[in-house]
């Protein structure tokens, strides 16, 4: 009841402002204000305000929203842990055996292609010296 009264008061105030604006011969702006002022009144007459206020003030509805949020957090957490575990152990669904790429590398080739995938491409002593210089 209170929500409906507030919406009707807002609509009445908006229509009053629209009337003053029209009196000042700003008809386009007055029509726009009238359109916005009629929205709360339309929501009251269609019953949307009563429905929303019924949802907002019922504790069972908020418990339901809390349970939905908890289930979403649990699903997101389990997916994140699953992805982290699959990437760390290398046994995920898309894991490939290390020897599977050996023929593509040219067998016993020497040089950059024969280097293991995790090996560094160059010496990082200059980077280590810069880090030590800054105390890192």
C-alpha positions in Angstrom: 0.0 0.0 0.0 2.8 2.4 0.8 4.7 1.6 -2.4 1.6 2.3 -4.5 1.0 5.6 -2.7 4.6 6.7 -3.3 4.4 5.8 -7.0 1.1 7.8 -7.3 2.7 10.8 -5.6 5.8 10.6 -7.9 3.5 10.5 -10.9 1.5 13.5 -9.7 4.6 15.5 -9.1 5.9 14.6 -12.5 2.7 15.6 -14.2 2.8 18.9 -12.3 6.4 19.6 -13.5 5.3 18.7 -17.1 2.4 21.2 -16.8 4.8 24.0 -15.7 7.2 23.0 -18.5 4.3 23.2 -21.1 3.2 26.5 -19.7 6.8 27.8 -20.5 6.1 26.6 -24.1 8.6 23.8 -24.1 6.2 21.2 -25.4 8.7 18.5 -26.5 10.3 18.5 -23.1 6.9 18.5 -21.4 5.8 15.5 -23.4 9.0 13.7 -22.4 8.4 14.5 -18.7 4.8 13.3 -19.0 5.9 10.0 -20.4 8.3 9.4 -17.6 5.7 10.6 -15.0 3.1 8.1 -16.3 5.5 5.0 -15.8 5.0 4.7 -12.0 1.3 5.0 -12.3 1.2 2.4 -15.1 3.2 0.0 -12.9 0.8 0.5 -10.0 -2.3 -0.1 -12.2 -0.9 -3.3 -13.7 0.0 -4.7 -10.3 3.8 -4.9 -10.9 4.5 -2.7 -7.8 2.4 -5.0 -5.6 4.1 -8.1 -7.0 7.6 -6.6 -6.5 6.9 -5.4 -3.0 5.6 -8.9 -2.2 8.8 -10.4 -3.3 11.1 -7.9 -1.6 9.5 -8.2 1.8 9.2 -12.0 2.1 12.1 -13.7 3.9 11.6 -17.0 2.0 12.3 -15.3 -1.2 15.7 -13.9 0.1 16.6 -17.4 1.4 15.9 -18.7 -2.1 18.2 -16.0 -3.6 20.8 -16.9 -1.0 20.7 -20.6 -1.9 20.9 -19.7 -5.6 24.0 -17.6 -5.0 25.6 -20.3 -2.8 25.1 -22.9 -5.6 26.6 -20.6 -8.2 29.6 -20.0 -5.9 30.1 -23.7 -5.4 29.8 -24.4 -9.1 32.3 -21.7 -10.0 34.8 -22.8 -7.3 34.7 -26.5 -8.4 35.3 -25.5 -12.0 38.2 -23.3 -11.0 39.8 -26.1 -8.9 39.2 -28.6 -11.7 40.9 -26.4 -14.2 43.8 -25.7 -11.9 44.3 -29.4 -11.1 44.1 -30.4 -14.8 46.7 -27.8 -15.8 49.2 -28.7 -13.0 49.1 -32.5 -13.3 49.1 -32.6 -17.1 46.4 -35.3 -16.9 43.5 -33.2 -18.2 41.3 -34.2 -21.0 43.5 -32.5 -23.6 46.9 -33.8 -22.3 49.3 -35.2 -24.8 52.1 -37.6 -24.2 55.6 -35.9 -24.3 56.9 -38.4 -26.9 54.0 -37.7 -29.2 55.6 -34.5 -30.6 59.1 -36.1 -31.2 58.5 -37.0 -34.8 57.3 -33.5 -35.6 60.6 -32.2 -34.2 62.6 -34.2 -36.6 63.6 -37.1 -34.4 67.2 -36.6 -33.1 67.7 -33.1 -34.5 70.0 -30.7 -32.8 69.6 -27.0 -32.2 66.5 -25.1 -31.1 64.1 -27.8 -32.3 65.7 -30.5 -30.1 65.4 -28.4 -27.0 62.7 -29.6 -24.6 59.6 -27.4 -24.5 60.1 -26.1 -20.9 63.8 -25.3 -21.4 64.8 -21.6 -21.5 65.6 -20.1 -24.9 68.6 -18.1 -23.7 70.7 -17.3 -20.7 68.9 -15.2 -18.1 72.0 -14.0 -16.2 71.5 -10.4 -17.2 67.9 -10.4 -16.0 69.0 -12.1 -12.7 71.6 -9.3 -12.2 69.0 -6.6 -12.7 66.7 -8.3 -10.2 69.5 -8.6 -7.6 70.4 -5.0 -8.2 66.9 -4.0 -7.2 66.8 -6.4 -4.3 64.2 -8.8 -5.8 
